[in-house]
Amino acid sequence: MHRRSFVRLLAAAPFAPALQPRNDLPPLRVVSRYSAAATPGMPGPHPGRVVSVASDRCVDTSTGKANDEAVREMMARGMRTLTGAGTTRDAWQRFFDARDVVGIKVNCGGYPYCVSAYEIVAEVVRQLTGLGVPVSQIYVYERFQNQMDEVNYAPHLPEGVQIVAAERANRNVDNSGYDPATYLEADLFGEEDTRSNMMRLVSRSLTKIINIPNMKDHGATGVTGCLKNIAYGSFSNVARTHQRGKSHTYSVVGTLAAVEPLRSRTVLQIMDGLRGVWHGGPFARTTRYVFYPRQILFGTDPVAIDRLLLDVIEEQRRAHGAISIWDRSPGSLKIDDTRARDADPNVNIIIREPGHVEYASTLGLGVYDRGRIRMQDITV
């Protein structure tokens, strides 16, 4: 999808229905000893503001290969425009200085075709080191080591950058990477382990976090954007929220994102829209569902960016004749068909909850109303 179609999308009537009162939400209890910052990182200093930088040169759609020079130019323009800074260095200094311990939350689940781009992550690291942040104080992190091993960021980054995961794989058997004192307590389906604990790295080491999600469909939340990437990527035991055709992601995603200190330390959202996935997400084991928005979104407000993402994914699904991410028809639900998500875009294995984005706005995490989202569109 090129820039002009994205502009038309923003001008069109929104796809998302209004949030309706719910009486089926599970009790959620947050335990944390951390207090909010005076200005929490989410929604940060730019609530409701989103900068989109597009380039036809950033990805070769025939090969999927990104253009490092074009991406670097997109990053510079996006950061300067978001902050109003005169130079790229000054733009980054609005958020970081040499004393910070910075986490870069990547998304590796869409390997091999749609992960947080090497070029974007490398440019973030280059800008941080240019401010004097030591490489030993920069952490590229994700929950699962096996996913990090597949993506393998190390060859693309300076030696000494820390690459960290909390557990080997999504097996819920190793809790050593998580903070036992910072968690969400919720009994969702009568599961034995009712706690989701924050990563120790996030709660005990980092001072600032940069969130780099992708533009991806998701079978339980509707989309994997800023909110889900930072929330489900920073806590243990979250897959339990969606099973047996039902998803509790509606309230859990935003609640996790709002837990301190994650909320206050996540100061910058850079959505990687070089590539996207319109069905079968959060994975991308086939190119069948890959598309190329060829843009990067910048902001401090995760809700505003995800609100736009809902329409991007919905538009792509409509263009391919797939059912809506808002579809709640029992007729589309096939709980026992574990292959349906990849095989048939008109089948749900879980009733999706894209309303999690608007719910997050009720927690003060950002602006959901399209009429209040201030979008600036740039082409380089």
C-alpha positions in Angstrom: 0.0 0.0 0.0 1.6 3.3 -1.1 1.3 6.7 0.5 -1.7 7.9 -1.5 -3.9 5.0 -0.5 -3.0 5.5 3.1 -4.0 9.1 2.9 -7.4 8.1 1.4 -7.8 5.6 4.2 -7.4 8.3 6.9 -9.9 10.4 5.2 -12.5 7.7 4.9 -15.1 6.7 7.4 -13.5 4.7 10.2 -14.1 0.9 10.2 -14.1 0.5 13.9 -17.5 0.3 15.7 -18.0 2.3 18.9 -17.0 0.7 22.2 -19.9 -1.0 23.9 -20.3 -1.5 27.6 -19.1 -5.0 28.6 -20.2 -7.1 31.6 -18.0 -10.1 30.8 -14.6 -8.7 31.8 -12.5 -10.8 34.2 -11.3 -9.2 37.5 -7.7 -8.0 37.1 -5.3 -7.2 40.0 -2.1 -5.3 39.4 0.7 -5.6 41.9 3.7 -3.2 41.5 5.8 -1.1 43.9 6.6 1.4 41.2 5.0 4.8 40.9 4.1 6.7 37.7 6.5 9.3 36.4 5.4 12.9 36.4 4.8 12.5 32.7 4.4 8.8 31.9 6.0 7.6 28.7 2.6 6.5 27.4 0.9 8.6 26.0 3.9 10.9 26.5 4.4 14.5 25.4 2.6 14.0 22.0 -0.8 12.4 22.8 -2.9 11.9 19.6 0.0 12.8 17.3 1.3 10.4 14.6 3.9 11.1 12.0 3.9 8.8 8.9 7.0 8.7 6.7 6.7 6.8 3.4 9.2 5.9 0.8 8.8 3.9 -2.4 12.5 3.2 -2.1 12.5 1.7 1.3 11.7 -1.9 0.3 12.0 -3.9 -2.9 8.7 -5.6 -3.0 9.9 -8.3 -5.4 12.6 -9.5 -3.0 11.4 -8.0 0.4 14.8 -6.5 0.9 15.0 -3.1 2.7 17.1 -0.1 1.6 19.3 1.0 4.5 19.8 4.5 3.1 16.1 5.1 2.5 15.2 3.8 6.0 17.8 6.1 7.6 16.4 9.1 5.8 12.8 8.1 6.9 13.9 7.8 10.5 15.6 11.2 10.5 12.6 12.9 9.0 10.1 11.2 11.3 12.0 12.0 14.5 12.5 15.7 13.5 8.9 16.1 12.5 7.5 14.5 15.6 9.6 16.6 18.0 9.9 19.8 15.9 13.7 19.6 16.4 16.0 21.3 13.9 18.5 18.4 13.8 18.1 14.7 14.1 20.5 14.6 17.1 18.4 17.2 18.9 15.2 15.1 18.2 16.7 12.0 19.9 18.0 14.2 22.8 14.4 15.1 23.6 14.0 11.5 24.8 17.5 10.1 25.8 20.9 11.0 27.2 24.1 9.2 27.9 23.0 8.2 31.4 20.0 6.1 30.2 19.8 2.4 30.1 17.7 1.9 27.0 15.6 -1.1 26.0 14.5 -1.6 22.4 11.5 -3.9 22.3 11.5 -5.7 19.0 9.0 -8.1 17.6 10.5 -11.4 16.4 7.3 -13.5 16.1 6.9 -12.7 12.4 10.1 -14.4 11.3 11.2 -14.7 8.5 9.1 -12.2 6.6 7.9 -9.5 9.0 10.0 -8.7 12.1 11.3 -5.4 13.5 13.6 -4.5 10.6 17.3 -4.8 11.1 17.7 -1.4 9.4 15.4 0.4 11.9 16.9 -1.3 14.9 20.4 -0.5 13.8 19.6 3.1 13.1 18.0 3.4 16.6 21.3 2.0 18.1 23.4 4.4 16.0 21.4 7.4 17.2 21.7 6.3 20.8 25.4 5.8 20.7 25.7 9.1 19.0 24.3 10.7 22.1 26.9 8.9 24.2 24.8 6.0 25.4 27.3 3.1 25.9 26.6 0.0 23.9 26.6 -1.9 27.2 23.6 0.2 28.2 21.5 -0.7 25.1 19.3 -3.8 25.3 17.5 -5.3 22.4 14.9 -7.5 24.0 12.1 -9.9 23.4 10.5 -12.6 25.5 11.7 -15.8 23.8 15.3 -16.7 23.1 14.4 -19.1 20.3 12.8 -16.2 18.4 15.7 -13.9 19.0 18.1 -16.7 17.7 16.1 -17.0 14.5 16.1 -13.3 13.8 19.7 -12.8 14.9 20.2 -9.0 15.3 23.8 -9.3 16.5 25.5 -9.1 13.1 23.7 -5.9 12.3 24.6 -4.1 15.6 27.8 -2.8 17.2 29.6 -5.3 19.4 28.6 -5.0 23.0 24.9 -4.2 22.5 23.0 -6.5 24.9 20.5 -8.9 23.3 18.3 -10.3 25.9 15.3 -12.7 26.2 13.4 -13.7 29.4 12.9 -17.4 28.6 14.0 -20.0 26.1 10.6 -20.5 24.5 6.9 -20.1 25.1 6.6 -23.1 27.5 6.0 -21.3 30.8 8.6 -23.4 32.6 11.3 -20.8 33.3 10.4 -17.8 35.4 14.0 -16.6 36.3 13.8 -13.8 33.8 10.7 -12.3 35.4 10.1 -10.1 38.5 8.2 -12.0 41.2 7.1 -8.7 42.8 5.6 -7.0 39.7 2.7 -8.8 38.1 -1.0 -9.0 36.9 -3.1 -11.5 38.8 -6.1 -12.9 36.9 -7.9 -16.2 36.8 -9.1 -16.3 33.2 -10.0 -19.9 32.4 -9.3 -21.7 35.7 -5.6 -22.0 34.9 -3.1 -23.1 37.6 -0.8 -20.2 37.2 -2.8 -17.0 37.4 0.1 -14.5 37.4 1.8 -12.7 34.5 5.0 -11.2 35.7 7.0 -8.3 34.2 10.5 -9.0 32.8 13.2 -8.2 35.4 15.1 -6.3 32.7 12.1 -3.9 32.3 11.4 -3.4 36.0 14.9 -3.4 37.5 17.4 -2.3 34.8 16.0 -0.1 32.0 15.3 3.6 32.4 13.8 4.2 28.9 12.1 1.9 26.3 11.7 2.3 22.6 8.8 0.1 21.2 9.3 -1.2 17.6 6.2 -3.2 16.6 5.1 -4.3 13.1 1.8 -3.8 11.1 0.4 -7.3 11.7 -2.9 -9.1 12.0 -3.5 -11.2 15.1 -6.0 -14.0 15.6 -7.0 -13.0 19.1 -6.6 -9.2 19.3 -7.3 -8.2 15.7 -3.9 -6.5 15.3 -0.4 -6.8 16.9 0.6 -3.2 17.2 2.2 -0.9 19.8 0.1 -2.0 22.7 0.3 -5.7 22.3 4.0 -5.7 21.4 5.0 -3.8 24.5 2.5 -5.5 26.8 2.6 -9.2 25.8 6.3 -8.9 25.0 7.2 -7.7 28.5 5.2 -10.1 30.6 5.2 -13.9 31.2 2.3 -16.3 30.9 0.1 -14.2 28.5 -0.9 -16.9 25.9 -3.4 -18.1 28.6 -5.6 -15.0 27.8 -7.0 -16.5 24.6 -8.2 -20.1 24.1 -11.4 -22.1 23.5 -12.6 -19.6 21.0 -12.6 -16.7 23.6 -10.2 -13.9 24.1 -9.7 -11.9 27.3 -7.2 -9.7 25.4 -9.9 -6.9 25.3 -9.0 -5.7 28.8 -5.7 -7.5 29.5 -3.5 -5.9 26.8 -4.1 -2.3 28.0 -4.0 -3.3 31.6 -0.5 -4.8 31.1 0.7 -1.9 29.1 -0.4 0.4 32.0 1.6 -1.4 34.7 4.4 0.6 36.2 7.2 1.0 35.4 6.5 -0.2 31.9 4.1 2.6 31.2 6.4 5.4 32.3 9.6 4.0 30.8 8.1 3.4 27.3 8.8 6.8 25.8 8.9 6.3 22.0 6.8 4.3 19.5 8.3 3.5 16.1 6.0 1.3 14.1 7.8 -0.6 11.4 5.5 -0.5 8.4 8.1 -1.5 5.8 6.3 -4.8 5.6 3.0 -6.0 7.1 0.9 -9.2 7.6 -2.9 -9.0 6.8 -3.8 -12.5 7.9 -2.3 -15.4 9.9 -0.5 -13.1 12.3 1.4 -12.7 14.5 3.4 -15.1 12.5 4.7 -14.8 8.9 5.9 -18.2 7.8 4.6 -17.6 4.3 4.6 -14.6 1.9 0.9 -15.3 1.1 -0.3 -12.8 3.6 2.6 -10.3 3.4 2.0 -6.8 2.1 4.2 -3.7 1.8 2.9 -0.4 3.4 6.5 1.0 3.0 6.2 3.5 5.8 7.2 4.1 9.4 5.0 5.6 12.0 6.4 7.8 14.9 4.7 8.9 18.1 4.6 8.6 21.8 1.0 7.6 21.9 0.5 3.8 21.3 -3.3 4.1 21.1 -3.3 6.6 18.4 -0.9 4.6 16.2 -2.8 1.4 16.9 -6.1 3.1 16.0 -4.7 3.8 12.5 -3.4 0.3 12.3 -6.8 -1.2 12.8 -8.0 0.5 9.6 -4.8 -0.5 7.7 -5.3 -4.2 8.5 -9.1 -4.0 8.0 -8.6 -2.4 4.6 -6.2 -5.1 3.5 -8.5 -7.9 4.6 -11.4 -6.3 2.7 -9.3 -6.0 -0.4 -8.6 -9.8 -0.2 -12.2 -10.7 0.6 -11.4 -11.8 4.1 -13.8 -11.5 7.1 -13.5 -8.4 9.2 -11.2 -8.2 12.3 -14.4 -7.1 14.0 -16.4 -10.2 13.0 -18.0 -11.8 16.0 -20.3 -14.2 14.2 -20.4 -17.8 15.7 -20.6 -19.0 12.2 -17.0 -18.0 11.5 -15.6 -19.7 14.6 -14.0 -23.0 14.2 -12.3 -23.7 17.6 -10.9 -27.1 16.8 -9.4 -26.3 13.5 -5.9 -25.2 14.6 -4.9 -24.7 10.9 -7.8 -22.4 10.1 -6.0 -19.2 10.9 -3.4 -19.8 8.2 -5.6 -21.8 5.7 -8.8 -19.7 5.6 -9.0 -15.9 6.0 -12.8 -16.4 6.6 -12.4 -18.5 9.7 -11.7 -17.4 13.3 -10.3 -19.8 15.8 -10.9 -17.2 18.5 -13.4 -14.3 18.5 -11.0 -11.3 18.0 -10.9 -8.3 20.3 -9.7 -5.3 18.3 -11.6 -3.2 20.9 -8.6 -3.6 23.1 -7.2 -0.5 21.5 -10.1 1.7 22.6 -10.2 0.0 26.0 -6.6 1.1 26.5 -7.6 4.6 25.8 -10.0 4.4 28.8 -6.9 3.7 30.9 -5.3 6.9 29.8 -2.8 5.3 27.5 -3.7 7.5 24.5 -6.2 9.0 22.1 -8.6 6.7 20.2 -11.0 9.1 18.6 -10.0 9.5 15.0 -11.2 13.1 15.0 -8.6 13.9 17.6 -5.7 12.1 16.0 -3.3 14.6 14.4 -1.7 12.9 11.5 1.2 14.3 9.5 2.1 12.4 6.3 5.6 12.8 4.7 7.1 11.2 1.6 10.9 11.0 1.2 
